[in-house]
Amino acid sequence: MALSSPASNLPAMKILLISDAWQPQVNGVVRTLENTSTQLSMMGHEVLVIGPDRFRTMPMPGYREIPLSLMPGRRLERLIESFLPDCIHIATEGPLGMAARRWCVHHEVVFTTSYHTRFPEYVRLRAPVPTRWTYAWLRRFHGAAHRTMVRTRTQKKELSRRGFMHLDVWPGGVDTLLFRPRSERALKLPGPIALYAGRVAREKSLDDFLAVEFAGSKVIVGDGPDRASLQARFPTAHFLGYHHGEDLARLIASADVFVFPSRTDTLGLVMLEAMACGVPVAAFPVPGPQDVVMDGVSGCLDENLGAAMERALTLDRTACRTFAGEFSWRHCSQIFLDLVQPIPQLPTDIGPGTLEFSG
């Protein structure tokens, strides 16, 4: 699956990224924004990321590592108006995303959004909320945007069927300098080693991975609300907690197969990172893996996850690395730049304290 070439070269701009997911959180949305902002800066653009770290927050109920900004409206307003951006991109639909959307709609300022996670399915796993209700709310949220960026072609088709409009694909990328094959293994465990890295939460379907019979070691890198219960139920698995940067890359490169059991992710950047390390992926044949895994080349897709893991062990690690090399962050950031919509001209009434909303 090759990426399409970017179409245009825009002049240097001031680009504002607003996200409820930001450092020190560790997830695909944060990695995407971190790498995109770095690449845009290297291209000569000025980038400001506004995340929860600039506001008073409270832990998300049931997900304490995710902070929710408390009544961010007025402070967010001042941050936007002091930066005077040429482009505004709203990456998430949380308190910051909603406040930014209100500001843009109030001032009739064009903006773009992105759709990173299958939020309705996540909510349904934890509460008896029909997915059609959540999708209706999300359609309204993204309907005001000039365009909404999604991660894959499959996701674009799915959301189009649900009535979402103005969708474009902004693919994920991988840092092939950090995530690369290593000659020495960081994990000294009986092989073969099957490894997962990411949030340890119900929506990741880790039970399906940990329950598979496997003649080797199972490793979980990451943390989350379900770690304690999973660790108690599967005591032979190795739970290593969060690792970042070089440590994370070394751990992934030590695996013989990377297991991605989630059925709800829109992409799963960590699959590309595993492939870049030369590690084949085992996953279910669902959206996300179907978009980034070339079955039989860079990984194996099967409704029988154990069978996918066994087949993946036979694949050529060099072919995995070659496949991942097509997804450079530079290329993906240029696509974002082509999709983001410049503001023709900021309204003249914008200035400090022009709005009075509180949330």
KOLKOLSE-152815 format. One record per atom (N, C-alpha, C): x, y, z. Coordinates in steps of 0.1 Angstrom, whole numbers, padded with zeros to 4 digits, always signed. Layout:
N
XYZ...
// end
This chain:
359
+0009-0012+0000+0000+0000+0000+0009+0012+0000+0011+0019-0011+0019+0031-0012+0011+0043-0009+0017+0053-0004+0011+0066-0001+0011+0075-0013+0000+0082-0014-0001+0092-0026+0008+0103-0023+0013+0110-0033+0022+0121-0032+0015+0134-0029+0021+0142-0020+0015+0155-0017+0015+0164-0029+0005+0173-0029+0002+0181-0042+0008+0195-0042+0010+0201-0030+0013+0215-0030+0023+0219-0020+0030+0230-0023+0039+0236-0013+0034+0249-0009+0029+0250+0004+0024+0262+0009+0035+0271+0015+0033+0284+0015+0043+0293+0022+0042+0291+0037+0053+0296+0044+0054+0294+0058+0042+0299+0065+0036+0292+0074+0024+0296+0081+0025+0294+0096+0016+0300+0104+0015+0297+0118+0003+0288+0120+0006+0276+0124-0003+0265+0125-0006+0261+0139-0019+0262+0143-0024+0259+0156-0030+0245+0157-0025+0236+0165-0030+0223+0168-0036+0223+0182-0049+0219+0183-0056+0218+0196-0060+0204+0198-0055+0199+0210-0058+0184+0212-0060+0182+0227-0070+0174+0230-0072+0169+0244-0062+0158+0247-0056+0152+0238-0045+0142+0240-0032+0148+0237-0024+0149+0248-0010+0156+0246-0001+0151+0257+0011+0154+0256+0021+0150+0266+0016+0154+0281+0019+0145+0291+0027+0133+0290+0019+0120+0287+0007+0121+0281+0000+0109+0276+0008+0102+0266+0007+0089+0265+0014+0081+0256+0003+0073+0248+0001+0077+0235-0008+0070+0226-0005+0074+0212-0013+0069+0203-0010+0071+0189-0013+0086+0185-0024+0092+0191-0027+0106+0188-0016+0115+0192-0010+0113+0204+0001+0121+0208+0013+0120+0200+0017+0107+0196+0028+0105+0188+0026+0111+0174+0014+0111+0169+0011+0117+0156+0013+0132+0156+0008+0138+0167+0009+0153+0168+0023+0157+0171+0031+0149+0179+0045+0152+0182+0053+0152+0169+0052+0141+0162+0060+0140+0150+0055+0150+0139+0042+0152+0137+0038+0162+0127+0042+0176+0130+0041+0180+0143+0046+0193+0147+0061+0195+0144+0069+0184+0148+0083+0185+0145+0086+0187+0130+0079+0179+0122+0082+0179+0108+0078+0193+0102+0066+0198+0106+0061+0211+0101+0071+0222+0105+0077+0221+0117+0087+0231+0121+0099+0230+0113+0103+0218+0109+0115+0216+0101+0112+0221+0087+0100+0222+0082+0096+0227+0069+0095+0243+0070+0097+0249+0081+0097+0263+0082+0085+0269+0087+0075+0261+0092+0063+0266+0097+0064+0268+0112+0056+0277+0118+0056+0279+0132+0043+0272+0138+0046+0263+0147+0035+0254+0152+0033+0256+0167+0021+0257+0171+0017+0258+0185+0007+0247+0188+0011+0238+0198+0001+0228+0202-0005+0232+0216-0018+0233+0216-0025+0236+0229-0031+0223+0234-0026+0218+0245-0031+0206+0251-0036+0208+0266-0040+0198+0273-0045+0199+0286-0034+0204+0296-0021+0203+0292-0010+0208+0301-0011+0223+0304-0019+0230+0297-0020+0245+0299-0032+0248+0308-0040+0238+0313-0052+0241+0320-0053+0233+0333-0062+0237+0341-0066+0229+0352-0073+0217+0347-0070+0205+0353-0076+0193+0348-0082+0184+0359-0090+0174+0355-0094+0164+0364-0092+0150+0356-0089+0139+0363-0088+0127+0357-0101+0122+0350-0100+0116+0339-0112+0111+0332-0117+0099+0341-0130+0099+0344-0135+0088+0352-0133+0074+0345-0127+0065+0353-0123+0052+0348-0111+0051+0339-0104+0063+0338-0092+0063+0329-0083+0074+0334-0078+0072+0346-0072+0083+0354-0060+0089+0347-0053+0082+0338-0041+0087+0331-0045+0097+0320-0058+0099+0317-0062+0109+0307-0068+0121+0314-0061+0133+0314-0066+0145+0320-0077+0152+0311-0087+0157+0318-0097+0165+0311-0097+0179+0315-0096+0188+0306-0094+0202+0309-0107+0208+0315-0106+0216+0325-0118+0221+0332-0121+0235+0327-0133+0237+0321-0137+0250+0317-0126+0258+0310-0121+0253+0298-0110+0259+0292-0113+0271+0283-0126+0275+0281-0130+0284+0271-0122+0297+0271-0122+0304+0282-0116+0318+0282-0101+0317+0280-0094+0308+0287-0080+0307+0285-0076+0303+0271-0084+0294+0266-0081+0289+0252-0083+0301+0242-0094+0309+0245-0096+0320+0237-0084+0330+0236-0078+0332+0248-0067+0341+0248-0055+0335+0241-0053+0322+0243-0042+0316+0236-0043+0316+0221-0055+0314+0216-0057+0315+0201-0055+0329+0196-0060+0339+0203-0060+0352+0198-0046+0359+0200-0038+0354+0209-0024+0359+0210-0015+0353+0200-0018+0340+0195-0010+0334+0185-0014+0339+0171-0026+0342+0168-0031+0347+0155-0027+0337+0144-0032+0325+0145-0028+0314+0135-0033+0317+0121-0026+0311+0112-0030+0310+0098-0039+0298+0095-0038+0288+0104-0046+0276+0102-0049+0271+0116-0061+0265+0118-0065+0259+0131-0069+0245+0128-0063+0235+0135-0067+0221+0134-0071+0216+0147-0083+0211+0149-0088+0205+0161-0087+0190+0160-0078+0184+0168-0075+0170+0167-0084+0160+0175-0091+0165+0185-0099+0157+0193-0113+0163+0196-0122+0155+0202-0135+0160+0204-0138+0162+0219-0128+0163+0227-0129+0165+0242-0132+0179+0246-0130+0183+0258-0133+0197+0263-0126+0207+0255-0113+0205+0252-0106+0215+0244-0111+0216+0230-0113+0204+0224-0118+0204+0210-0132+0211+0209-0141+0209+0219-0154+0215+0219-0153+0230+0220-0144+0235+0230-0142+0249+0232-0136+0256+0219-0127+0249+0213-0121+0255+0201-0131+0255+0190-0139+0245+0188-0149+0245+0178-0159+0256+0180-0163+0259+0193-0172+0270+0195-0166+0283+0192-0153+0285+0195-0147+0297+0191-0147+0299+0176-0143+0289+0169-0143+0290+0154-0156+0293+0148-0166+0286+0153-0180+0288+0148-0185+0302+0151-0182+0306+0164-0187+0320+0168-0181+0331+0159-0168+0329+0155-0161+0339+0147-0161+0336+0132-0168+0325+0128-0169+0321+0114-0155+0319+0109-0146+0313+0117-0133+0310+0112-0132+0296+0107-0127+0294+0096-0125+0280+0090-0115+0272+0098-0118+0259+0099-0109+0250+0107-0111+0236+0102-0101+0228+0105-0102+0214+0101-0102+0205+0114-0106+0193+0113-0106+0184+0124-0100+0171+0120-0097+0162+0129-0093+0148+0126-0101+0139+0135-0103+0127+0130-0110+0116+0137-0100+0105+0139-0096+0103+0151-0085+0094+0154-0090+0081+0160-0100+0081+0168-0104+0069+0176-0119+0065+0174-0122+0053+0175-0136+0048+0174-0143+0051+0187-0145+0063+0190-0150+0067+0203-0164+0061+0207-0173+0060+0197-0186+0054+0201-0185+0040+0206-0176+0032+0199-0174+0018+0204-0167+0018+0218-0158+0027+0220-0151+0027+0233-0162+0031+0244-0170+0040+0242-0180+0044+0251-0190+0032+0254-0194+0025+0243-0203+0014+0245-0197+0003+0253-0184+0001+0253-0178-0009+0261-0179-0006+0276-0180+0007+0279-0179+0010+0293-0193+0016+0299-0202+0018+0290-0215+0024+0294-0226+0020+0284-0238+0019+0289-0249+0014+0280-0254+0026+0271-0245+0032+0263-0249+0043+0254-0249+0038+0240-0260+0038+0233-0261+0033+0219-0251+0041+0211-0244+0033+0202-0234+0039+0194-0240+0050+0184-0253+0048+0180-0259+0057+0171-0260+0071+0177-0262+0072+0190-0263+0085+0197-0249+0092+0196-0238+0084+0199-0225+0090+0199-0221+0094+0185-0224+0086+0175-0221+0089+0161-0229+0102+0157-0241+0103+0162-0249+0115+0158-0242+0128+0164-0237+0127+0176-0230+0138+0182-0217+0141+0174-0210+0131+0171-0197+0133+0163-0200+0139+0150-0211+0135+0143-0214+0140+0130-0216+0155+0131-0223+0159+0142-0225+0174+0144-0212+0181+0147-0204+0175+0155-0191+0181+0159-0182+0183+0146-0180+0173+0138-0172+0174+0127-0178+0181+0115-0192+0181+0115-0199+0187+0104-0196+0202+0101-0191+0209+0112-0188+0223+0110-0174+0226+0105-0166+0215+0104-0152+0217+0098-0152+0217+0083-0142+0224+0078-0140+0225+0064-0137+0211+0058-0129+0203+0065-0127+0189+0062-0123+0182+0075-0125+0169+0075-0122+0160+0086-0112+0150+0081-0100+0149+0087-0090+0140+0083-0091+0127+0091-0091+0116+0083-0092+0103+0089-0079+0095+0086-0077+0084+0093-0064+0077+0092-0063+0068+0080-0074+0062+0076-0073+0051+0065-0085+0053+0056-0083+0046+0044-0094+0045+0034-0106+0038+0040-0103+0027+0047-0114+0019+0053-0122+0028+0063-0116+0036+0071-0123+0045+0080-0131+0055+0072-0125+0060+0062-0132+0070+0054-0146+0064+0048-0145+0052+0043-0157+0045+0038-0167+0043+0049-0162+0039+0061-0172+0036+0072-0179+0048+0076-0171+0059+0078-0177+0072+0083-0186+0078+0072-0183+0076+0059-0191+0081+0049-0205+0074+0049-0205+0061+0052-0217+0054+0053-0226+0059+0065-0219+0064+0075-0226+0070+0087-0230+0084+0085-0228+0090+0073-0233+0103+0071-0222+0114+0073-0210+0111+0076-0199+0121+0077-0196+0127+0063-0192+0140+0063-0190+0147+0051-0175+0152+0050-0170+0155+0038-0158+0163+0037-0146+0155+0043-0145+0142+0040-0135+0134+0046-0123+0132+0037-0111+0133+0043-0098+0131+0035-0089+0122+0044-0080+0114+0037-0072+0105+0044-0058+0112+0048-0055+0112+0061-0042+0117+0066-0036+0105+0072-0027+0098+0066-0022+0085+0071-0012+0087+0082-0010+0076+0089+0000+0077+0100+0014+0074+0095+0024+0077+0103+0038+0076+0099+0046+0069+0109+0059+0067+0106+0068+0060+0115+0082+0066+0115+0088+0067+0126+0102+0071+0127+0111+0059+0125+0116+0058+0112+0124+0046+0109+0138+0047+0114+0142+0059+0119+0156+0060+0125+0155+0054+0139+0144+0057+0147+0143+0052+0160+0138+0038+0160+0128+0035+0152+0123+0021+0152+0130+0014+0140+0140+0006+0144+0148-0001+0135+0152-0015+0141+0157-0024+0132+0161-0037+0137+0174-0035+0146+0175-0043+0157+0186-0042+0166+0194-0056+0166+0207-0055+0167+0215-0067+0168+0214-0074+0181+0212-0067+0192+0211-0073+0205+0197-0071+0211+0192-0082+0217+0178-0081+0222+0178-0076+0236+0168-0067+0239+0167-0061+0252+0159-0071+0261+0152-0080+0256+0144-0089+0264+0151-0103+0265+0155-0107+0277+0161-0120+0279+0151-0130+0284+0142-0134+0275+0131-0143+0279+0131-0155+0269+0125-0166+0274+0124-0177+0265+0116-0174+0252+0122-0178+0241+0115-0175+0228+0106-0186+0224+0098-0183+0213+0097-0170+0207+0089-0160+0216+0092-0147+0213+0086-0136+0222+0074-0130+0214+0062-0130+0220+0051-0122+0214+0048-0110+0223+0048-0098+0216+0048-0086+0224+0036-0077+0219+0030-0070+0229+0020-0060+0226+0025-0047+0233+0023-0036+0226+0027-0023+0232+0015-0013+0230+0011-0007+0241+0000+0003+0240-0008+0004+0253-0020+0010+0252-0028+0011+0264-0033-0003+0269-0033-0005+0282-0038-0017+0287-0053-0014+0291-0062-0016+0282-0076-0012+0284-0085-0022+0277-0097-0022+0281-0107-0032+0277-0109-0031+0261-0108-0019+0256-0111-0018+0241-0099-0024+0233-0088-0027+0239-0077-0033+0232-0078-0048+0230-0088-0054+0237-0090-0069+0235-0078-0077+0239-0071-0073+0249-0059-0080+0253-0062-0095+0258-0074-0097+0263-0078-0111+0267-0076-0120+0256-0079-0116+0244-0078-0125+0232-0063-0129+0230-0054-0120+0232-0040-0123+0231-0035-0131+0242-0038-0128+0254-0032-0134+0266-0038-0148+0268-0050-0151+0263-0056-0164+0264-0051-0174+0253-0043-0170+0243-0039-0178+0233-0028-0188+0238-0028-0200+0234-0017-0210+0238-0006-0206+0229+0006-0204+0235+0018-0200+0228+0030-0205+0235+0039-0212+0227+0050-0219+0232+0062-0209+0233+0060-0198+0241+0071-0188+0243+0067-0179+0254+0071-0166+0252+0068-0156+0263+0059-0145+0257+0050-0141+0265+0041-0130+0262+0044-0118+0270+0046-0106+0263+0050-0094+0269+0040-0083+0267+0037-0076+0277+0028-0064+0276+0036-0052+0280+0038-0042+0270+0044-0030+0273+0034-0019+0273+0032-0012+0285+0022-0002+0286+0015-0003+0299+0005+0006+0301-0003+0006+0313-0017+0011+0310-0026+0010+0320-0039+0014+0318-0048+0008+0329-0061+0011+0328-0071+0008+0338-0073-0007+0340-0069-0016+0331-0072-0030+0332-0059-0038+0335-0048-0031+0337-0035-0038+0339-0036-0048+0351-0041-0043+0363-0041-0051+0375-0049-0064+0373-0061-0062+0367-0070-0074+0366-0064-0084+0356-0058-0079+0345-0052-0088+0335-0039-0095+0341-0032-0088+0349-0020-0093+0355-0023-0104+0365-0035-0103+0372-0039-0113+0381-0044-0125+0374-0051-0123+0363-0057-0135+0355-0046-0142+0347-0036-0135+0343-0026-0141+0334-0012-0139+0340-0009-0146+0351+0004-0144+0358+0016-0148+0351+0015-0156+0340+0027-0160+0333+0032-0149+0323+0023-0140+0320+0027-0129+0311+0036-0119+0318+0044-0112+0310+0053-0102+0316+0048-0088+0313+0044-0081+0324+0038-0067+0322+0050-0057+0326+0054-0049+0316+0066-0041+0318+0063-0026+0321+0050-0022+0320+0046-0008+0322+0050+0000+0310+0049+0013+0312+0052+0022+0300+0067+0023+0298+0071+0023+0285+0084+0027+0281+0083+0036+0269+0093+0044+0267+0092+0055+0257+0105+0055+0249+0104+0061+0237+0116+0064+0229+0125+0052+0226+0138+0054+0229+0147+0043+0226+0144+0030+0234+0140+0031+0246+0137+0019+0254+0125+0012+0247+0115+0019+0243+0104+0012+0237+0108+0006+0224+0116+0013+0216+0120+0007+0203+0129-0005+0205+0137-0005+0215+0145-0017+0218+0137-0029+0222+0127-0026+0230+0118-0037+0234+0110-0043+0223+0105-0034+0214+0097-0039+0203+0106-0048+0193+0118-0043+0191+0128-0050+0182+0132-0063+0188+0130-0065+0201+0134-0078+0207+0123-0089+0204+0111-0085+0200+0101-0095+0198+0102-0103+0185+0096-0114+0185+0095-0123+0173+0082-0120+0165+0072-0116+0172+0059-0112+0166+0053-0102+0175+0047-0092+0168+0040-0081+0175+0025-0084+0174+0018-0085+0185+0004-0089+0185-0004-0076+0187-0014-0074+0178-0023-0063+0179-0037-0068+0179-0043-0071+0191-0056-0077+0192-0068-0068+0191-0066-0055+0190-0077-0046+0190-0086-0047+0178-0099-0046+0180-0108-0046+0169-0114-0032+0167-0110-0023+0175-0117-0009+0175-0107+0002+0171-0094+0000+0169-0085+0011+0165-0087+0015+0151-0086+0028+0148-0087+0033+0134-0074+0031+0126-0063+0029+0133-0050+0027+0126-0041+0018+0134-0036+0023+0145-0026+0015+0152-0012+0018+0147-0007+0030+0150+0007+0034+0146+0017+0024+0151+0015+0018+0162+0025+0009+0168+0027-0003+0159+0018-0007+0150+0020-0017+0141+0031-0013+0131+0030-0001+0126+0041+0004+0117+0054+0004+0124+0054+0008+0136+0067+0009+0144+0073-0005+0146+0064-0015+0148+0069-0029+0149+0075-0033+0136+0068-0031+0125+0073-0035+0112+0086-0028+0109+0088-0015+0113+0100-0008+0110+0112-0014+0118+0108-0021+0129+0119-0028+0137+0121-0042+0131+0114-0045+0120+0116-0059+0114+0107-0069+0121+0097-0065+0128+0089-0075+0136+0075-0076+0129+0072-0088+0124+0059-0090+0118+0047-0089+0128+0036-0085+0123+0024-0082+0131+0014-0094+0129+0008-0097+0141-0004-0107+0141-0016-0099+0146-0027-0100+0138-0039-0092+0142-0051-0099+0136-0063-0094+0140-0075-0098+0134-0077-0091+0121-0085-0096+0112-0087-0090+0099-0098-0079+0100-0095-0068+0106-0105-0057+0109-0099-0044+0104-0107-0034+0103-0102-0020+0099-0091-0016+0109-0081-0010+0104-0069-0007+0111-0058-0016+0106-0057-0029+0112-0048-0038+0106-0049-0041+0091-0062-0041+0086-0063-0044+0072-0057-0032+0063-0056-0020+0069-0051-0009+0062-0036-0008+0062-0029-0014+0072-0015-0012+0073-0007-0025+0073-0013-0037+0073-0007-0050+0073-0009-0056+0060+0002-0059+0053+0001-0067+0040+0002-0082+0044-0009-0088+0044-0010-0102+0049+0000-0111+0041+0008-0118+0049+0018-0127+0044+0031-0121+0040+0032-0107+0042+0044-0100+0039+0049-0093+0052+0041-0084+0057+0045-0076+0069+0038-0081+0081+0029-0091+0080+0022-0096+0091+0012-0106+0086+0004-0111+0096-0007-0121+0092-0020-0117+0099-0031-0118+0092-0044-0115+0097-0053-0127+0097-0059-0130+0108-0067-0142+0109-0077-0140+0121-0089-0146+0119-0098-0146+0130-0093-0155+0142-0085-0164+0138-0078-0172+0149-0065-0165+0152-0065-0158+0163-0053-0150+0165-0040-0158+0168-0042-0170+0174-0031-0179+0176-0025-0183+0163-0033-0186+0153-0028-0190+0140-0021-0179+0133-0026-0167+0135-0019-0155+0129-0005-0153+0135-0004-0155+0148+0009-0154+0155+0018-0165+0150+0014-0177+0148+0023-0188+0144+0027-0185+0129+0018-0181+0121+0022-0178+0107+0032-0166+0106+0030-0156+0115+0038-0144+0114+0053-0148+0118+0055-0158+0126+0068-0162+0130+0076-0166+0118+0070-0170+0107+0077-0175+0096+0081-0165+0085+0076-0152+0088+0078-0142+0077+0092-0136+0078+0096-0130+0066+0109-0123+0065+0109-0110+0072+0118-0108+0082+0118-0095+0089+0123-0084+0080+0131-0087+0071+0136-0076+0062+0124-0070+0053+0115-0079+0049+0103-0074+0042+0094-0065+0050+0094-0068+0063+0086-0060+0072+0092-0046+0073+0105-0045+0074+0112-0032+0075+0110-0024+0062+0111-0031+0050+0110-0024+0038+0096-0019+0036+0085-0026+0040+0072-0022+0039+0069-0009+0047+0074-0009+0060+0072+0002+0069+0080+0015+0064+0090+0013+0056+0098+0024+0051+0090+0034+0042+0078+0029+0037+0070+0038+0028+0063+0049+0036+0062+0047+0050+0054+0056+0058+0063+0066+0066+0070+0074+0059+0078+0084+0066+0070+0095+0072+0074+0101+0084+0067+0112+0090+0068+0124+0081+0079+0126+0074+0080+0137+0065+0069+0137+0054+0067+0126+0048+0056+0125+0038+0042+0127+0044+0040+0120+0055+0026+0121+0061+0024+0135+0066+0034+0143+0070+0032+0156+0075+0030+0166+0063+0036+0163+0052+0033+0171+0040+0018+0169+0035+0013+0156+0037-0001+0154+0033-0010+0162+0043-0007+0162+0056-0014+0171+0065-0014+0185+0061-0002+0190+0057-0001+0204+0053-0009+0207+0040-0010+0197+0031-0019+0199+0020-0034+0199+0023-0037+0193+0034-0051+0192+0038-0056+0203+0047-0047+0208+0055-0051+0218+0065-0056+0231+0057-0065+0238+0062-0072+0249+0055-0067+0262+0060-0060+0270+0053-0056+0283+0057-0068+0292+0059-0068+0301+0070-0079+0310+0072-0077+0322+0063-0086+0325+0054-0085+0336+0044-0081+0349+0051-0088+0352+0062-0085+0365+0069-0092+0364+0082-0084+0366+0093-0091+0366+0106-0101+0378+0107-0112+0375+0113-0122+0386+0115-0116+0398+0123-0121+0410+0120-0115+0421+0126-0119+0423+0141-0130+0416+0145-0134+0418+0159-0127+0409+0169-0117+0401+0164-0110+0392+0173-0099+0400+0181-0100+0398+0193-0090+0405+0202-0092+0399+0216-0083+0402+0225-0083+0396+0239-0097+0399+0245-0103+0389+0251-0115+0390+0258-0128+0392+0250-0128+0388+0237-0140+0391+0229-0151+0381+0232-0148+0369+0238-0158+0360+0241-0160+0359+0256-0172+0354+0260-0175+0353+0274-0180+0339+0278-0177+0329+0269-0181+0315+0274-0171+0310+0283-0175+0300+0291-0166+0295+0302-0163+0280+0300-0168+0273+0290-0165+0259+0289-0164+0255+0274
// end
